[in-house]
Amino acid sequence: MSRFYGCPVFIQAAIAYPKMVPNLILSFFLFSFSVESTFKRANKGRIYQETYGCQMNVNDMEIVLSIMKKDGYTEIAEAPENAEVIFINTCAIRDNAEQKVWQRLNYFWFLKREWKTNVANGRCTSLHPPKVVVLGCMAERLKEKILDAEKMVDVVCGPDAYRDLPRLLEEVDYGHKGINTLLSLEETYADISPVRISSNSISAFVSIMRGCNNMCSFCIVPFTRGRERSRPVESIVKEVGELHEQGVKEVMLLGQNVNSYNDLSGVKDVEPGSSWELSEGFSNNCKVRNKGLRFSDLLDQLSMKFPEMRFRYTSPHPKDFPDELLYIMRDRYNICKNIHLPAQTGSTTVLQRMRRGYTREAYLDLVKKIRSIIPDVGISSDFICGFCSETEDEHADTLSLMKAVGYDNAYMFAYSLREKTHAHRNYVDDVPENVKQRRLTEIIDAFRESKGQCFDSQIGTIQLILVEGPNKRYPETELTGKSDRGHRVSFPCVPLQHSLAADVELRKPVAGDFVEVRILKSTQASLSGEALARTSLSGFYRAGSSSSSDNALEVGAAGNL
């Protein structure tokens, strides 16, 4: 027996009652075994996790950690060599993302195969060969291939089956493979409080809906994540409230198609003539719901209840930007003036092949409307180059769109054909790889030019920066954080007074502080400036210090709702 719990008590009893020694010895071992078993049940093993892909995967891993903690896996390992269970949360949206996962699975297989040698050499401290668990989109897409790959994986669990993980791990103990990749029409994990991977972070992710109904021809997400379903507003407000109590200052609302959020537990109907349904000039590949609470309703409640928290969201679809959403973004200072507007391409003919539901002209009209309602808005986008049968003229349309819009940020990729998609079934991936890479380089160059112009326009303005921590390049002398538009800004770490006269303390800003910064310089990657004062989120806009007068409206002033 490795632990002799309660030993002094039993020795004293044996001295006092020598005739009862045999019974005492039996009781001692039964007691020790009971305590030891309880200890083991409460500490089932250490978990190591790696996450690839989108922010949704990060939040999903936090949900998984909460489920596992409740089941007795209470310790997180910093390295896979020291873990009894290894989770790898995967992305299947592009081939290079999958290749990275296969490389890591090969290494984890080495840890399993050579466990005894690794322990003997001091290379690892795990108590048994690690159980390797594949989560996320690859789990659903490649489940048979993963399980058959030389026994390198023990459990395959899809995005809607995470509650089943404890049972699947027990199946491994009995010599079976654990697999559950069933997609759900209802699962949102609304009742689970995620275990934050970065517990000291001043920002957090909150998932509000899952799945996607759009069925774009290039996209695997509807097949790996299922159809759209949304969490009740009340559960989201509750989770954000918990984050507020923990000191979180900024929340990113997540969904595969976040602005199509629709809480059907509500009873709100779409009013006749309402522009809620779609952005003007956009069509839908699926049935438009006409009941429940929409994304603007959720933002309304969150911004009112938590006036000192900033809110962002991703990833939206351009079709779901009705006027109500734009007006509430304009009129609530704690909803960041930063919109991700995925174009994918600037060519109407390619958009039709992609089944995006809009034209180049409709997209540009939406950009114009957004900027007319929110003048100081920052716009980012996604672009795919080399989609099936894309011509040079169609590629040129994308370059001209980037110039016409002038994006703050962009995510750009060469097209990667995905099985099960409409494009896989109906089109030919006929653009040569070298042409894709050349076009990608041209798109990146076009974006850098527009981003430089965007950054230069910020020079001289005063921005509200949420401090994230020391600048990695100059950790002793500079701090860094993000502006309302999502730009990274660095500034000297010097003692500052608070802008409120009642707060006379002079101190250096720390992570979680809001700081007024005058922008003095721009590069292709970031902005830098001088810190003026510490402040509060509401205080900054009440004082009218924003570079845009539209941002200076107080919470509750949304006159268009």
N, C-alpha and C positions, 0 to 999 in steps of 0.2 A: 504494500500500500504506500503510495507516494506521499500522501498527506495524513498525518496522525492528529486529526482534529480532536480536541478535548482530552488529550492524553493525561495532563496533570490531574484532572477530576477522576479518571478511572484508577490511577495509581493510588490516590488517597482512599478511594472506596475499597480497593483490594487490601490495603493495610488495615483498614478498620474492620473488614469482614472477610477474613482469609478463606472461610469455607465456601464463599460465593465466587471465588476466583474463576472457575470454569465458565459460569454464567456471565460473569463480568467480561471475560475475554470475548465470548460470543457477541455480547451486546456491543462491545467496543468496535468490533469489526463491522457489524451491521450498521452502526451509527456512522462510522467512517465512510463506508460504501455509500450510504444514503447522501451524506454531505458531498462526497466526491461526485456522485451522479448529478446532484443538483448544480454543483459548480460547472460541470461539463455542459449541462443543458443551458445554463445561463451564458456560457462562453463557447459557442459552437465553433468558432474559428475566426481568423482574420481575413478581411476582404481587401483585395486590391482591384482598382478600377481604372480603365482607360476609356475615354469617350472620343469618338470621331464624328465629324459632321456638324449639323446645325445646333443652334441654341436649344432647340426642342430636345435633342438628345442629352444635353447637359441637364436639363430639368427632369427628363425621364430617369437619368441615373440617380438624381436626388430622391425621386420616388422609390426607386429600387432599394436604395440604402435605407429608407424608412421602413419598407417592408421587411428587409433582412434584419434590421435592428430589433424589430418587434419579435422576430423569430429566434433571437439569441445571438446573432452575429453583431457584436457590439464594438468590435475593434477594426480600425482601418490601417492597413499596411502601407508603408511608403514605397515599397518595392515589391514586384511580383515574386521575388525569391523568398519572401517572408510571409506569404499568404497561403491559406488553405483553400480559398476560393478566389478565382480570377474572373472578373467580369470585363468583357470588352464590348462596348456599345458601338454599333457599326452604322455606316452610311452606305447607301447603294445608288446614290444619284449619279455618280460618275465612276468610270472604271478605275481611275487612279486612286480613288478613295478605297475601293475594294482591295486593290493590290497592297496598300499599306496594311490593311487588316490581315491579309494572308501572311505577310512578313512577320507580323507580331504573333500570329497563331503558330507559326513554325517555331518561334522562340519559346512560347509557352509549352509546346509539345516537348521541346528539349528539356525544360524544367521538370515535366512529368516523367519523361523517359529516364533521365539521369538523376532522379531525385536522391537516391541513396549515395551516389558519388558526390553530388553537390553538397549534401549534408556533411559527409565525411571530410570534404575539403573546406568546409566552412563557408561555402558559397551561398547556402540558403539555410533558413531556420524554420521552415514550415514543418508542421508535425506529421504530415503525410503528403504524398504527391498531390499537387493542387488540382481541384476540379475546375475545369475551364468552361466558362459559360459565355455563349455568344448571344447578344441582345440586339434589338434594333432592326433596321430595314434589311440588312443582309440575312438576318435570321429567317425572315419570311420568304425572301427571294431565292435563297440558295440552301434551304434547310437540308435537303438530301445530300447535296454535294459536300456540305460542311460536316455532317455526321459521318459520311463515308471516307473522309480524308484521313486515312491511317490512324483512326481513333484519337485524333488530336483534340477533339472537343467532346465534352461530357453532356452538356445541356445546350439546347437551342430554344430560345424563348422570344416570341414576337412582341411588338410594342403594346398589344392589348392583353397580354397574358402574364404580366409581371406579378400579379397576386398569386400565381401558381408556382412561383420560383421555389418556395420552401419544399413543396411536394416533389418538384422535379429533382431537387438536390438529394432528397431522400431516396428517390428511385435509383440514383447512381450508387448509393450505399449497398443496394441489393443487386448490383451488377447490371442494371439496365441503363439505357440512354434516356435522357429526359428531353421531351420535345413538346412544345405547344406554341403554334404560330397562328392560332385561330384569330381572325379579325372580328371585332365587335361593332355593333351599331349603337351601343350605349356606353361603353367604358370611357370614363373621363378621369378616374382616380380623384374625384372631387373630395372624398372624405379622408384623403391621406395628406398629412403634413410632411412635405419633403424635408430630408436631412441635408442642409446646405453643405456643398462640397467646400466652399470657402466661407466658413462660419463667421469670419471677421470682416467680410466684404460689406461695403456700404451700398452695393447694388445687388439685385436678385432677379431671377426669372420666375414668372408665374404663368403657367399654361392655362389658357382660357377655353380652348377648343382643340379638337384633334381631327385629323383626316382632311380630305379634299374631294370635292365633287366636280372639279372643273374638267378633268380628263384631257389636259393638253396633250398633244400627240407625242411629245418628247419625254414626258414626265412619268416616272415610276411610282411617285408618291401615293396615288390612289390605290395602287396594288399592294404597297407595303404598309400603308398607314390606314387604309380603309376610308369609309365615307365620313362626312362631316357630322360631328356631334359636339355640343357645347355644354360647358359647366353652368350650373345655376349661378346667377349673380351673387346670391347670398354667400355661397361657398368661396367665391373669389374675394369678396369684400372681407370675409373672415380671415383668409390667408394673408391678404395685404395688411390687415390689422395686426396680425402676429408679427409680420416683418417690421412694421412701424414700431412696435414695442421693442424689437431687437435692435433698433437703431438704423435700419436700412433707409436710405434717402432716395433711392431711385429704383423703380420697378420696370422691367421689360415684360410686356404682355405678349405671350407667344401663341402661335397657331400656325398650322400649315397654310391656312387661308384666313388669317386672324380677323380681318374686317368683315368677313361673312358671318361673324359670331351671331348666334341666334338662340337665346334662352327660351325654349318652348315651355318652361314651367311657368312663365308669365302669361298674361292674358291680353297684352297689347296687340291690337290689330293695326295693319297698315291702313292709314286713312286714304279715302278716294283722292286721286291726283297727287299722292305723295311721291316724292323723288327718292324715297328710301331704297327702292328696289335695285336700281343699277345707275352707274354713271351714265350721263347722256352720250349716246352714240355707241354704247357697248351692248353686247348680247350675252346670253348665258347658255351654257351647255346642259344645264340641269334645271329642274323646276324651282321657281322662286317661291320661297315660303312667304306667307302673308300673315303670320301670327308671331307673337313672342317679343322679347326684348332684343334690340339690335346693339351693335357695337357702340353707337353713339350714346345709348342709354347706359351702358356699362361705364364708359368714360365719364359721363355726367355724374354718376354716383361716386366713383373713385376720386375724381378731382374735388368734389365737394367734401367728402368725408376726411380726406387726407391732404389738407392744403399745403403742408410742408414736405410733401413727397413729389418727386418728378416722375412722370409716366411716359414711356416710349412703347412702341409696339412693332412687331414683325412676325411673319412676312405677309403683307397684304396682296390682294389682286386689284389691278386698276379699275375693274368693273364695279367695285364696292366702295366708291367714294361719293356718296350722295351729299347734297349741300349741308344737311344737318351735321354730318361728321366734320366737314370742313369748318363750319361756323363754331362748333364747340371747341375744336382745336385752336381756333383764333382767339376765342374769348376766355379760355381758361389758361392762366399763365403757367400752371404746373403740368400741362400737356405739352411736351417738347415739340417745337416747330421743326420737325424733321420727318419727312415722309419717304418711305421706301416705295418706289413705283416701278416694279419690274417691267421693262419693255420687251426684253429678250431679243428683239431685232427692230430695225427701223424700216423694214420693207413690208408693205401691205401684203404682197403675195406670199412672203414667208410666214407672216402672221396667220394667213389663212391656212397654210399647210400645218402650222403649229396648233391650229384650233384655239387661238387665243380669244376670239370673240370681239375684236376691234380692229380698226385700221390705224395707219400711221397718223392720219388727220385727226381721228377721234382722240388718240393719245395726246397729241400736241394741244388739242382744244382743252383737254383735262388739265394739262400742265398750266395752260394760260389761266384757266379758272382758279386753280389752286393758288397761283401767285397773285391773282387779283383779290382773293379773300385773305390770304396769309402772305403779305408782301415779303417778309424776311424768312420765308421757309427755306429749309435745306432739302434738296431732293437727291435721292440715291436710286440705283437701279441694278438690274441683272441683265447680262447679255450673253447670248450663245452665238458663236461664229461657226460657220461650216455645217449648218443644218442641211438635211437631205436636199440635194440638187440646188443649193444656194449658188447663184451666179455672182459675177464680179459687180454687176450693177446693183444687185440686191445687197451685197456687202457694202457698197458705197452708200446706200441709203442708211445703213446703220451708222456709218461714220458721220454723215451729215446730221442725223438725229442727235448724236452726242454733242455736236457743235451747237445745234439749235437750242437744246435744253440747257446745257451747262450744268453737269451733275457735280454735287459735292463729293459723292463716293460712288463706286461701282464695283460689282463682282462679275468678272469676265472669264469665260471658259470656252474651250473648243468642244464641239458637240461630241457626245459619247452615246452611241446607240444602246438602249436598254431593252432587254427582253420584256415581253408582255405588252409593251406600249403600242399605241396606234401606229406610230412611225415604224416600229419593228415589223408589224404585220402588213403594212401597206406601202412603205417607202423603201428606197435604197440609200444606204449610207455611202454615197458615191463621191463625196468631196475628199480628195487625197489628204493624207495626214499632213504632209508638208504645206499644202495650201491652207489647211485649218490653222496651223501654227503661224504662218505668215499673216493671215488675217487677224489672228489673235494679237499679234504684236502691233499691228496697225490700230486695232481698237484700243489697246492699252495706251499707245502714244497719243491718240485722240483724247482719251479721257484725261491723261496727265495735263494736257494743255488746258482743258476746260477747268480742271480742278485748281490749277495754278491761278487762273483768272478769278475763280470763286474765292480762294484764300486771299488774294490781293485785295479784293473788295472789302475784306474784314478789317484791314489795317486802319487804325484810328478809332474803331468802335469800342465801346465798353461792353464786355460780355460777362455773364454770370457763369462761373466755373464751379462745378462740384469736384472737390479735391478727392483724387483717388489714392495718392501717395507720392513717394519720392520719384523723381525722374530717373529712370534706370541708367541713363548716361551720366548724370550728375547728381547722384543720390544725396550728397552732403549739402548741396547748395540750391537745388531746384525741386519744385513740386510740379505735378502734372494732374490734369483732370479733363473733363469734357464740358463743352459749351452746350447750350440749348439745342443747337443745330447738329450736335454730335461731333464737332471738331475737337481734336486733341490739342490742348493748350498747355504750355509750360511757362513757369514764371519763378522768380527768385523766392526762396523760402526765407522771409524776413518777418519780424514781429509786426502785427497789424492790429489796429483798433477795430472795434465793431462799428458799423455805420449807425447803429442805434445809440443815441446819446446816453441812455441809461446804462449801457455796457461800456465801462471805461478800461476793462482789462486789455493790456497790450501783450499779445502772445503770437507765436508762430501758428499758422493754420495746420490742421491735421486732417487725415482722411475723414470725410463726412462733412467737413465745413464747406459752406458756400462762400466764394470770394469774388469780389468785383475785380476784373482784370481789363486793362486797356491794351488792345492788340497793337504791337509795334512792328512785328516781323512775321513773314510767312516763308515756308519752304514747301516742297512738294508733299511732305509727310505731315506737317504740323504747323501750328501757330505758336508764337511766344509773345510775352508782353510783360507789363509791370503790374504788380498787385497793388490795389488801392485801399481795400478794406475788407474785413470779414462782414458778412451780412446774413440775412435769412432769405429763403426763397420768396416769401410773400413781401418782405420788406424791400427787396430789390426792385420789384415791379411797382409797389406803392410809391416808391421814391421817384419813379420815372427814369431810372438809370439805364433802362434798356436801350440798345441801339435802334430799336424799332418801337414806335409809339403803339403799334398794335399789340405788343406784348405786355403793355403796362396796365391791362385791364384786370380788375380784381376778380377773384373767384366769386361766382354767383352772378356775373354780369352778362351771361350768355343770353342775349335778347332774342336770338333766332331759334330758340328751342321751344 
